Amino acid sequence: MAIDKNNNIIFEGHVFRDSSSRLIIPDDIYDALSKSKSTSSYEFAIEMCQHGNDENDYNFYASWFILVKHDGGLKKCIKASKVKGAKDSDAINEMIQNGKMVLVQVSINSAEEVFESKLKNEPSLMEDNSSKEYYSYIEKENKSIEIELSDILSKLIINNQSDYNDLKSRLIELKDKNYFVYSKSLGYSYGNTDINSDAEKRFNILNAKIDAAMGKLEILRDENLGSGLQKNKDYYVYSDEKYPAIVDVKLKDIINDLNNYNDNDYSKIKSNFNELYNEAYSIYQLALNSATEINCMTKVLLDESIKKYKSVIEIIGKEEARLENLHNQNKPAFGSLLRKTNSDSDNE
């Protein structure tokens, strides 16, 4: 990031763009830009350097200001934390290979001109062999998890606290194993979206089954060892985790679009709402099917899952109503194009 005196380059390196070509900005830079009143890259860089940040580099901050300005401002860019799945370097690399994120070579000169070129990702020669290895691995490990879960369910009887502790410990270990298998499975993908989708689907199904068993275990404990079912206790952990995740991640992006609404975006946002409804319902069905399949469904779990599903649908519905209201405001008014005078109104 040092200045190249020969070519007058103040920045040369890589930046990321999402599948919609939006510039992905680190959270701290995004927040600083949103609060800053600086009108030039110089002012912003000086402001940030004076704050005593860890990376006290003038060109670094000046470059981000230039890049954002080049892209049309913050509203045309996206905050890194809003990019679903971009948790770490491995996840980012995977998203690049799947086309969900684009790596771009960028250089900026002293005249604040931006030059960039997309870097292509060639498919790995190991992809075919990795696919065979993946399916061999996942089938074996998933079968092992299913067998262990079946054994736990056959012993889902609680006579004392020790029975509960042993069963709870086994279910937690099984859940950890399921996540480990899922994480290792992604290592076989090499950008193969079929492997990624299959691994996530298998992980979610097994997770729902294990959490359904945990819910049943908690109900049995409260019924046999406690003072009965607790009214405000969440027994259906799976739906409790997944539904808020949908709202917090996907709905936030839609709400951001609504807050910057343009009627040209109506069809796209409407389509995003439909996808959100479908995904909420599919997770609801997955939770119910998993609990029924392993014979863990109870009225408590059923009522709790329905309540959580309805609460999410209600939130989505309110935002969709806001979309329709914004859309209707932009519709042309039909009728007379002549403005009525006060005397005309009085004579009616």
N, C-alpha and C positions, 0 to 999 in steps of 0.2 A: 504493500500500500504506500510505499515511499514514492516521492516524486521522481520521475525519470527526466533528468535535465535535457537529455538529447531529444526525446520525443514529446516532451511536455505532457506526459501521461501522469495524472494524479491518482488513478486507480486502475488496476488490471486484475481481474479474478473472475469468480463465478457467483451468480445469483440464481435463485430458484423462481420458477413460475408454475402456477397450478394449471390444470387442464384447460382453463378458460383464459390462459395467458396473463393472469393477474400476477403482479409482482408480489412475492411473499416477503414480508418485512418482520424482522425480529420484534418481539413484544416491547422491549425497552425502547427501541428506536421509534416504533409506531406510537407508543404513549408519549414519548418526548416530542415528536413532531405534532401530535394532536394538541398538545398544550402550549407549544412554542408560538411566539408572535414574530419570529424571525422572518424576514422577507428575502433573505439571500443565503446561499450556502455558507458564505463567510460568517454571517451573524450566527447561524445555527451551530456551526463548528466551534466558534469561540464560546458560545453559551454552554455547550456540552463539555468542553475542555475545562471550563471554570468550575463546573460542578464536581470535578474530581472523580470522574468515572474510572473504572478499572482500565479500560482501553482508551487511554488519553491520547488519541491520535486525531489530529486535525483533519487529515485527508479522509479518514474513515467516516466521520460524521458529515463532512462536506459532500462526500460521494453519495451517501444515502439521501441527503436533501436533493441532490441533482437527479438521482434515479427516480425518486417519487415525483418530482416536478416533471420529468421527462415522460412519465406514465400518465400524467393528467391529474395528479393529486392523490391524497390518501383514499378518497372514495373509490378510486379506480384500482386500488391495491387491496391486499388482504393481510390481516394480522396472522402471524405464524400459529398462534394458539387456536385459531379458527380453522386451520387445515386439519381435517380429520385424519388421524393415523400418523401424523408427523411427530412421533414421540422421541425418536432418537436417530442417530446416523444410519442404523440398519433399516429402520422403518422408512426413512427418507430415500435411501438407495432403492428399496423395494418399490416405492411409489414412482420413482424415476423410470425404473424398468417396466412398470405397468402402464406408463403413459399418464399417470395421475399427477405427475409433477415433472417439469422440464428443467434441465440444467442448462444454463445459458452462460456463454463466455462474454464478459463485458469489459470494455475499456472506456475511460473518460479522460478527455484531454483538458488542458488548462482553459480552453474556451468553453468548457462545460458541454461539449458535444459528446453524446453517448453512442458507442458502437457496440453492437452485440450480435452474436451468432449462436444458434441453437446447436447443442452437441448431440449427435446421434448416439443411440445405445444399440450396439450390435447384439443380436441374440447369442447366447452362449452355446457352444458346441456340446456342452454337457447336458443340455436341457432334456433330450430324449431319455438318456440313461437315468437322470435324476427323477424323471416322472415314474419310471419303473420302480426305482428305489423307494420313492415316496409312498406309492400305493402298497408296496410290500410292508413298509414300516407302519403306516397308519392302520392298516387292517389288523395287523398283529397287536398293536398297542390298544386300539379301540376295543378289540375282543377281550383283552386282558382287563380293561376297565369295566366292561359290561359284566364279566364274570364276577369281579370283586363286588360290584354294586348289587348283583343278584344275591350274593352270599350275605351281604349286610342286610338286605331287605328280608331275607329268610329269618334273620335274628332280630328283627325290629320289635323287640319286646322289652319293656322297661319295668323291672321290679325294684330297682334301687338306683342310687346316684352313680354307682360304679358302672352299671349297664349303660346308662346315658353317656357317661364320659368316654367309655370305650367306643361306642358307636359313633359319637360325634367326632372323636379323633380320627377314626377310620374314614369318615366322609370328608373331613378336611384334607387328609392326605390324598384321597382320591381326586378331590378337586384340584389340588396342587399338581398331581400327576397329569391330569387332563390338560392343564395350562402348559405344562412342560412339553407334552406331546405336540400341542398346537404350535408352540414356539419353535420347536425343532423342525416341525413339518414345513414351516415357512422357509427354512434354510434349503429345502429341496426345490424351491420354485424357480429361481433364476429368471424371474420376470414372467413365469407361466401363470397367467391369471386363473386358469382352470384349477391348478393346485391350490392357489390362495383361496378361491371360493369354496372348494371342497373341504379344505382344512377348517375354514371358519364355520361352515355349516355343521360339520361333525363336532367341532368344539362346542357350539351353541346347543346342539341337541343333547350331548352328554352333560353339559353344564346344567341344563334345565332339569334333566333327570336327577342329578345329584342334589340340586337345590330343592326339588320336590320331596326327595327323601329326607332332607334336613328339616323341611317344614313339617312333615309328618312326625319326625322325631321330636321336635319342639312341642308339638301338640300333645303327643303321648306323655312327654315329661310333665307338662303342666297339668294334664288330666290325672296322672297317676302319682306324681310326687309333689305337685304344687297345690295351689288353691283353686284350680280350674283354669279354663281358657281366659286369657287376658284380653280385654276388649280392644285396647289400642296397640297391641303387639303385632308386628309384621311377621307372619309365618311364611309368606311366600317370598323368599329372598330374591328369587330369580326375576320375577316381574318388578320387584321393588328396585332392582339395580338397572334393568334394561329400559323401562319406560322413561325415567328421568333423563337417561342418556340420550334418548331420541329427542326429547324436548330441548335439552341443554345444547346439543350440538347442531342438529339439522334445523330446528325451528329458529334458532338464533340467526342463522344465515338468511332465512326467509324474512324474519323481522327486520334485519338490516336492509334487505331489498325494499321492504315496505316503507321503512323510514326515509328511503331515498327514492320514492316511487315515481316512476315514469310510466305512462299508460302503454307505452310500447312493450313494457315488461309484463303486462297483465297475463298473457297466455303462458309465459314461462313460469311465473310465480304460481299460477293456478295449477299447472302441471306438477310443480314441486309439492303443493299441498296434497294432491291426489296420491303422490308417491309416499308422502308421510303417513297418510291415512292407511294405506296398504301395508306399510311396514309395521305400524303400531298393531294392526290386526294380526299380521303374521306372527309377531312375537307373542301376542295374547294366545293365539292358537297353539303355538309351539309349547308354551308353558302348560296349557290345559292337556294337550296330547301327551306330553311327557309324564305328567302326574298320573294320568289315567292309565298309560301303558305300564307303569310300574306299580299300579294299584295303590297309589298314595293319595288319590283325590279324596278330599273330605269337603263338607259344606263350607268349612272355615276357609280352606284354600280357594275354593271356587268363588265364594263371596269376595274374598280379598283381591283375587285376580281381576274379577269383573269391576270392582271399585277402582282399581288402579288404571285399568283400560279406559273406563269412562272419564276419569279425571284428565287423562291425556287428550282424549277426543274433545273434551270441553275446551281445553286450552287451545288446541288447534282450531276448533270451530270459531272461537272469538277472534283469532287473528285472520281467519279466512273471511269473516264478516267485515273486518276492517278493510281487507282487500277489495271486496265488492263495493263498499262505501266509497273508497277512493276512485274506483273505476267508474261508478255512477256519477261522481262529481264531474268527471271529464266528458260525459256524454253530452251531445248538443241538445239544447232545449228546443222542443218542437212547439209549433203554434205561431202566433203572429210575431213578426219581426218588428212591429211598431210598438214603441214604448207608450203605455197609456198615460195620459195626463191626469192630474187630480180631478179635473172637471169631468173627464170621461168616467172615472171611477165613481164619482158622486151620482152620475145620471143612471148608473146600472141598477 
